[in-house]
Amino acid sequence: MKITNQNGFAHITIVAAVVAVAAIGGVGYFVYQKNNDNNKSKSTTAATSTSASSEETNKASDEAAVKAAAKAHFTLVYQKKIQEAYQTTCQDFKDLSPYSEFQSYLSNPGFQTIDLSLVEYTSVDARNNQAKISGPVGPLDPDSTLEVSLLKKSNQWCVYGYSIQ
């Protein structure tokens, strides 16, 4: 029969200590990974939230810029600054409508009596560098709606076309 001596007992103690350290280290590593995953999740959520907030800000900014571009155009039209108003239109519009046609179209009495720059736009849809806005013309022309199409070229909104329906 073999008798356990002190060397065998020391080996068993060392093995037990190594197992205990490995177990504690494993638990510590698990907790560290869990905390790290939670932090990544929080930062991803924050980034997504920031991105959504940024998109909302851009959308509101675009909507305001679209309304301002339309207002500037119709202010020039009402002031009979036809050449300047024509310059606020998109190149695509100019390619389809020469200045003489634009001038002839604006000589209609409706464009000279109603200040369309005062239209309150009740519908604004701006996305993908395109926009369509509309609003009621007013009491002088009841049940009529001004619809304006705009494009964003070189970070500037320009009038692509409009009609009164």
C-alpha positions in Angstrom: 0.0 0.0 0.0 1.1 3.5 -0.8 1.2 6.1 1.9 0.4 9.7 1.1 3.3 11.8 1.9 3.6 15.6 2.2 4.7 16.0 -1.5 1.4 14.4 -2.7 -0.7 16.7 -0.4 1.2 19.8 -1.7 0.4 18.8 -5.3 -3.3 18.4 -4.6 -3.3 21.8 -2.9 -1.6 23.4 -5.8 -4.0 21.8 -8.3 -7.0 22.9 -6.2 -5.6 26.5 -6.1 -5.1 26.5 -9.9 -8.6 25.3 -10.4 -10.0 27.9 -8.0 -8.0 30.7 -9.8 -9.2 29.4 -13.2 -12.8 29.4 -12.0 -12.6 32.9 -10.6 -10.8 34.1 -13.8 -13.5 32.5 -15.9 -16.3 34.1 -14.0 -14.4 37.5 -14.1 -14.0 37.1 -17.9 -17.7 36.3 -18.3 -18.7 39.3 -16.3 -16.3 41.5 -18.3 -17.7 40.3 -21.6 -21.3 40.8 -20.4 -20.5 44.4 -19.4 -18.7 45.0 -22.7 -21.7 43.7 -24.7 -24.0 45.9 -22.7 -21.8 48.9 -23.4 -21.7 48.1 -27.1 -25.5 47.8 -27.2 -25.9 51.2 -25.4 -23.5 52.9 -27.8 -25.2 51.3 -30.8 -28.5 52.5 -29.5 -27.1 55.9 -28.9 -25.6 56.0 -32.4 -28.9 54.9 -33.9 -30.7 57.5 -31.8 -28.3 60.2 -32.9 -28.6 59.1 -36.5 -32.4 59.3 -36.3 -32.2 62.6 -34.6 -29.8 63.9 -37.3 -32.2 62.7 -40.1 -35.1 64.5 -38.4 -33.1 67.6 -38.2 -32.1 67.3 -41.9 -35.7 66.7 -42.9 -36.9 69.8 -40.9 -34.0 71.8 -42.4 -34.9 70.7 -46.0 -38.6 71.5 -45.4 -37.8 75.0 -44.2 -35.3 75.5 -47.1 -37.9 74.3 -49.7 -40.5 76.7 -48.3 -38.0 79.6 -48.4 -37.0 78.8 -52.0 -40.6 78.9 -53.1 -41.2 82.1 -51.1 -38.2 83.8 -52.7 -39.3 82.7 -56.2 -42.9 83.9 -55.8 -41.7 87.2 -54.2 -39.8 87.9 -57.3 -42.8 87.0 -59.5 -45.1 89.3 -57.6 -42.6 92.1 -57.8 -42.5 91.5 -61.6 -38.8 90.7 -61.5 -39.3 88.0 -64.1 -35.7 87.6 -65.1 -34.6 87.1 -61.5 -37.5 84.7 -60.9 -36.4 82.7 -63.9 -32.9 82.4 -62.5 -34.3 80.7 -59.3 -35.7 77.8 -61.5 -33.7 74.6 -62.0 -31.7 74.1 -65.2 -34.0 71.2 -66.1 -36.9 73.7 -66.0 -35.0 76.1 -68.2 -34.2 73.4 -70.7 -38.0 72.6 -71.0 -39.3 76.2 -70.8 -37.4 79.0 -72.5 -37.5 82.4 -70.9 -40.0 83.8 -73.5 -42.5 81.0 -72.5 -42.0 81.7 -68.8 -42.5 85.4 -69.3 -45.7 84.8 -71.3 -47.0 82.4 -68.7 -46.5 84.9 -65.9 -48.2 87.6 -67.8 -51.5 86.0 -66.8 -53.5 88.3 -64.6 -53.7 85.8 -61.7 -49.9 86.0 -61.2 -50.0 89.7 -60.9 -52.9 90.1 -58.5 -52.2 87.4 -56.0 -49.0 87.4 -53.9 -48.2 83.7 -54.0 -45.2 84.2 -51.7 -47.7 84.4 -48.8 -49.1 80.9 -49.4 -49.0 78.8 -46.2 -47.9 75.4 -47.4 -49.9 72.7 -45.7 -48.3 69.8 -47.3 -44.5 69.3 -47.6 -42.9 66.2 -48.9 -39.1 66.5 -49.2 -36.8 63.5 -49.7 -34.1 62.3 -52.0 -33.3 65.8 -53.2 -36.8 66.3 -54.4 -39.7 68.1 -52.9 -43.4 68.8 -53.5 -45.2 71.4 -51.5 -48.8 72.6 -51.7 -51.1 75.0 -50.0 -54.3 76.9 -50.5 -54.0 80.1 -52.6 -56.4 82.2 -50.5 -59.7 83.9 -50.4 -59.2 85.8 -53.7 -59.0 82.4 -55.5 -61.0 80.0 -53.3 -60.8 76.3 -53.6 -57.5 76.6 -55.4 -54.2 75.0 -54.4 -50.7 76.0 -55.4 -48.5 73.0 -56.0 -44.7 73.6 -56.3 -42.1 71.0 -57.3 -38.5 71.6 -56.3 -35.1 69.9 -56.8 -32.0 70.1 -54.8 -29.0 70.8 -57.0 -25.5 71.6 -55.5 -27.1 71.9 -52.0 -29.5 74.5 -53.2 -33.3 74.1 -53.8 -34.6 75.4 -57.1 -38.1 75.5 -58.5 -38.7 72.8 -61.0 -42.4 73.7 -61.8 -45.7 74.8 -60.3 -49.4 74.9 -61.0 -52.6 76.2 -59.5 -55.3 73.6 -59.3 
